[in-house]
């Protein structure tokens, strides 16, 4: 009997996990201090504790991937997350902050990209615009 209750609980929990809404997708535009523009998409989700998760995939002019991290507190996202440029076989870290409005439709921020993919740290600005469902 107890085993059946545990099994039923596991099945119910699995059903709840399977019905969670996917993180919203955003059009991303990153502009370096030199004027170079990188575009692509990313997913961006904030949990009840303010923890940010998501995936970045910029595709133009070169593929840049990353796994978002950081926290949102008081409408400000403070982040430090890794990125990679697969074609160059290098990795780095992006650090910065962004304003996250309550509706999360347009997120704008500033940061610095550094590490093995950048000879010198690159200051950047970015805009993330939520795609329509």
C-alpha positions in Angstrom: 0.0 0.0 0.0 2.7 2.5 1.0 4.7 1.5 -2.1 1.7 2.3 -4.3 1.2 5.7 -2.7 4.9 6.5 -3.2 4.7 5.4 -6.9 1.5 7.5 -7.4 3.3 10.5 -5.9 6.3 10.0 -8.2 4.0 9.8 -11.2 2.0 12.9 -10.2 5.2 14.9 -9.6 6.6 13.8 -13.1 3.3 14.9 -14.7 3.7 18.4 -13.1 7.3 18.7 -14.3 6.3 17.7 -17.8 3.6 20.5 -17.9 5.9 23.3 -16.8 5.9 26.2 -19.2 9.0 26.7 -21.3 11.1 29.8 -20.6 10.2 32.7 -22.9 12.4 33.2 -26.0 13.9 36.6 -26.7 15.5 38.2 -29.7 18.9 39.3 -28.6 21.1 42.1 -29.8 24.6 42.7 -28.3 26.6 45.7 -29.4 30.3 45.9 -28.5 32.0 49.2 -27.8 33.6 49.0 -31.3 30.1 49.0 -32.8 30.2 45.3 -33.8 26.6 43.9 -33.5 25.9 40.2 -32.6 22.3 38.9 -32.9 20.4 35.7 -32.1 18.0 34.4 -29.5 18.0 33.3 -25.9 15.7 32.0 -23.3 15.3 33.8 -20.0 13.5 32.6 -16.9 13.4 33.9 -13.3 12.3 31.6 -10.5 10.5 32.6 -7.3 13.9 33.2 -5.6 15.1 35.5 -8.4 17.5 32.9 -9.9 18.0 33.3 -13.7 18.4 30.4 -16.1 18.4 30.2 -19.8 20.4 29.6 -23.0 22.0 32.1 -25.4 22.7 31.4 -29.0 23.9 34.3 -31.1 24.3 33.4 -34.7 25.4 36.6 -36.6 28.1 37.4 -37.5 29.5 34.3 -35.6 28.0 31.7 -33.3 28.3 32.5 -29.6 26.6 30.2 -27.1 26.2 30.6 -23.3 24.3 29.4 -20.3 22.6 32.3 -18.4 23.0 32.7 -14.7 22.7 35.4 -12.0 19.9 36.8 -9.9 17.2 39.5 -10.3 16.7 41.6 -7.2 14.8 44.9 -7.1 14.3 44.8 -10.9 18.1 44.5 -11.6 19.6 41.3 -13.0 23.2 40.9 -11.8 25.0 38.2 -13.9 28.2 36.4 -14.5 27.9 33.5 -17.0 30.1 31.6 -19.4 30.1 31.8 -23.1 31.8 30.0 -25.9 32.7 30.6 -29.6 32.7 27.0 -30.9 34.4 27.8 -34.3 37.3 29.4 -32.4 37.4 26.8 -29.6 37.5 29.5 -26.9 35.5 30.3 -23.8 35.0 33.4 -21.7 32.7 35.1 -19.2 30.2 37.9 -19.5 29.6 40.0 -16.4 27.2 42.9 -15.9 23.7 44.1 -14.9 20.4 44.7 -16.7 17.1 46.3 -15.9 14.3 43.7 -15.8 10.8 45.3 -15.9 7.9 43.5 -14.2 6.5 42.5 -17.6 9.9 41.2 -18.8 9.1 42.3 -22.3 12.3 44.3 -23.0 15.5 43.8 -20.9 18.3 46.2 -21.4 21.8 46.1 -19.9 25.5 46.5 -20.0 28.3 44.1 -19.4 31.9 43.1 -20.2 32.9 40.0 -22.1 36.3 38.7 -21.3 38.3 35.5 -21.2 40.0 33.4 -23.9 37.8 34.8 -26.7 38.7 38.4 -26.2 42.3 39.8 -26.4 41.0 42.6 -24.1 37.7 42.8 -22.1 35.0 44.1 -24.4 32.4 46.5 -23.1 28.9 45.8 -24.5 25.3 46.8 -24.3 22.4 44.6 -25.1 18.7 44.5 -25.6 16.6 41.4 -25.2 13.1 41.7 -26.7 10.5 39.0 -25.8 9.1 37.2 -28.9 5.3 37.0 -29.3 3.8 33.7 -28.3 
